[in-house]
Amino acid sequence: MPEIAGKEFTAIMTASQFAETAADAPYSGVTPDARWREEVRRLAREHDAVLLAHNYQLPEIQDIADHTGDSLALSRIAAASTARVIVFCGVHFMAETAKILAPDKTVLIPDARAGCSLADSISAADLRAWKAEHPGAVVVSYVNTTAEVKAETDICCTSSNAVDVVASIPADRDVLFCPDVFLGAHVRRRTGRENLRIWSGECHVHAGINGAELAERAALHPDADLFIHPECGCATSALYLAGEGIVPAEKVKILSTGDMVAQARATSAKSVLVATEIGMLHQLRKAAPDIEFTAVNDRAFCRYMKMITPAALLRCLRTGRDEVHVDAGTAERARGAVRRMIEIGQPGGGE
């Protein structure tokens, strides 16, 4: 039986409570009602656990969490927390990052099968081979990468500070930027840097939010602000619309998820078009309930994020599964890349 905070979890699960219909199907069979909320909070207290939920999680998971935000902000909360157990409701690389920054804590993810297409788009072996092709280049990796990739990285970045990180590197040094092709294009656009080589990875959800959809939505909502995540395939289109005067430039805002919440509280707009995963709408509507937030693509749904179900969270707290481990040497090297990013400047919001 796994131990959490020095105490055994009592496993009282049954097949009917935590049903899986297929090997890759989410845990199900639990209704997120008042009894569920009481049990989750009781177990969290009993096992000295802090619950962290990413902005793309199901609304009921966001609402039960102690903290909700982007992955890097949550990992920093994990590192600063006095709790002995971190339950990270997000995808696997996020829980790894928490473990990197909080190596002495037990870090759990409610379903270890919750992966990430962007993080999976480059492996440590891929990066080593790319580095060998460009000796002397500085490697900048988005925080949306595995621990092994971070360990091969010189400096990590977030979507809100990627431009500053790349700008901090001497102009005569080649830069290898991975893994997101759209964020890399945004950085190249902002810095004008020609020696920035970009890996061709993408988040399948953000890549699917295209310029045609954005233009159509913008035409239907001419007074709306545009909140665009830089991973989106439509980010270039948003800047084109602004450049052509189709949309006022001041209405186009390229933002990380954390920055979207801050901007929602600051904007005077009555309506906002949002280009990112649809789970973000829940936090935006809570932050600014008087604003109408509309998804540019209402099918922008990450099935990996939604694998953290009420049943999965309850299973996690009752059994201590699934625990996240990062090799100590890998973690130390990865931690160095994150620390160098923080030394350049405050990383702001994460992905």
Secondary structure, DSSP 8 states (H G I E B T S, - for coil): --EETTEE------TTTSB-SSTTS--B----SHHHHHHHHHHHHHTTEEEEEETTS-HHHHHHSSEEE-HHHHHHHHHH---SEEEEES-HHHHHHHHHH-TTSEEE-S-TT---TTGGG--HHHHHHHHHHSTT-EEEEESSS-HHHHHT-SEEE-TTTHHHHHHTS-TTS-EEEESBHHHHHHHHHHH--TTEEE--B--HHHHTS-HHHHHHHHHH-TT-EEEE-TTSTTHHHHHHHHHTTSS-GGGEEE--HHHHHHHHHH---SEEEEES-TTHHHHHHHH-TTSEEEES-TT---TTGGG--HHHHHHHHHH---B----HHHHHHHHHHHHHHHHHS---S--
